[in-house]
């Protein structure tokens, strides 16, 4: 799942080398902290949060296939 999030983030921003993902694994949940360049946060969040919601929805489907839940913090 981390690879999926990394791929989506790299495709959305202009400086993919600035993308950082931290992962915390719990018993039934996985939390990802997505860090991008400060001037590109808007590209990842999108207008009214639409892009962020789409990312979270795709990650939720991938997590459900593994019997887990996922939470994504965009910073």
Secondary structure, DSSP 8 states (H G I E B T S, - for coil): -HHHHHHHHHHHSS-GGG-EEEEEE-SSEEEEEEE--GGGHHHHH-GGGHHHHHHHHHHHHHHHHTT-EEEEEE-
